[in-house]
């Protein structure tokens, strides 16, 4: 069993394809929970960086198993369809997967 820490301010907003963003987050969180060590912590952090919203999942999970790679391929495609990107940083202390989405005005439509 793992603990989920959430740190996302209420005032952040992004115009995105809700089903695709939800699927990407669920995929990342599911992989992090399945791969984290027993009693480990999975952290979801959201913040603005420049003109982008960063949604970041951090865990003590070490990348390298095929299911993690397949999940990240799906997440990467879901983000590309919305003009976003995925960053992955993995080291001895764990892995951070970040979804970066451009901030848009409320009236701007997705292409």
URURHU-V520100 format. One record per backbone hydrogen bond with DSSP energy under -0.5 kcal/mol. CO is the residue of the C=O (numbers start at 1). NH is the residue of the N-H. If there is no record, write none. Layout:
CO,NH
CO,NH
This chain:
1,39
3,5
3,42
5,44
7,46
9,12
14,16
16,18
17,21
18,22
19,23
20,24
21,25
22,26
23,27
24,28
25,29
26,30
27,31
28,32
29,33
30,34
31,35
32,36
37,40
40,3
42,5
43,45
43,58
44,7
45,56
46,9
47,54
49,52
51,103
52,49
53,55
53,101
54,47
54,56
55,99
56,45
56,58
57,97
58,43
59,95
61,63
65,64
65,68
65,69
66,70
67,71
68,72
69,73
70,74
71,75
72,76
73,77
74,78
75,79
76,80
77,81
79,82
79,84
80,83
85,100
87,98
89,96
91,94
94,91
95,59
96,89
97,57
98,87
98,100
99,55
99,101
100,85
101,53
105,108
